[in-house]
Amino acid sequence: MILLFANGDILDPSWLSPYFDQATAVIGVDGGTHHIINAGHQPDIVIGDLDSIDHTLLAQLETNGVLIHRYPRAKNETDLELALLLAVREESWATQEILVFGVVGGRLDQTLANILLLAHPSLANRPIKLIAQHQTAWLIHHHSEIHGRIGDTLSLIPLGGTTHIDHTQNLRWDLHDEQLVFGPARGISNELTAETAHITLHSGQLLCIHTNRDWKR
């Protein structure tokens, strides 16, 4: 798996260890590089306009052989967008799942833009997930199998217009041949009734957010 670290909030890095153990590559997205260092690891790549990373740290990483991708501050893409595009262009990573950390927190516009990058046309058909300590988010185009625990929260949010759901299985409120309309919050706070659930779409796309039942929020 390919790990990307953006500059959102990660207050306790201790839960990240299992991901580093399985990583093929670790990419620091500008200031998100600090999360990697705080977790006791070094990135393979640092990318961005580099206005958020400590410059002493950056110089040290460059001395240590870390590959640095510098971009001007005046650009059309966000730093995370550049990092995701880099990850999907690398041919040797073509079969790798991409996990993105540090997506939420701080500026609301940045948080929303980070989430909506899942719908970027250049990232279609790549397995990309946004990971927080108690939550995972990904985009469903056709079918998804969800693994969790009974009582976990599952929210389904249509993106880009109306989504036609063919059927769901093993949710407290299963949907069959129904539409979720962009705007209303009907798909929020469903629940798993088994350790494995299924969602199959007829058309459209869904942002799926899986929340651990132990997180009391």
Phi, psi and omega in degrees: 000152179255126181255129174243136180240110176272179191262029175279200186271127166223096188283326181230107184280000187297331183284355184277344188308314181299330179289317178298325181297335183254004190283136170276322179209150180234125184242125174268123179264094182050239184296343176296344176302329180298328178296322179295315179296317180295336178274000177088023182232172178238138178287158170274329182220143168238133185224147175139188176277354170062036176266354183247347182271144175298127187290332175294317176298316181300316179297321179294317179296320179296320176298326181280002176094009177290136181281125183250125175252105182265136177231153176292154178293326178276097182209164182277334185261152168283165179299320180293322177300316178299320181293318179295318179296322176298316183295321182279342178279337183288112186297326181289348179255012190302331182259004185273140171286142180251122179246132184242127181245162178069035185275324187255161179105155180079224185292133181295322180296321178293318179299313180297317179297320179299316181292317184289345175300339177302335181266009179300128184300331180284351181255004182300142176070012172254137179285103181236129178231143174263125189243125167242175187300322184242003186219150175226137180231143177204168182256133177256125176257322184229299183214147175215142175250126185251129178248128181193214179234151177303129181099350174298148179272137176229119179249138183239114186239116179292140178240136174078015180132193182287138176248129179263113180269123175291305175192158168239160180222135177071037168247152181301321176242087180289149180244137180224118179050053182231161181247139169252125185265137178298124180122291178298153187261030186300326186276004182282143169063044165281176183220147173284135175252003176209170182286345176229130177235160181229143174228126179234129182256148171270321177199162180087192180215147183238134165277119181254128179236117183255121184243131178299132183297338182281348179276108188273073178231000000 
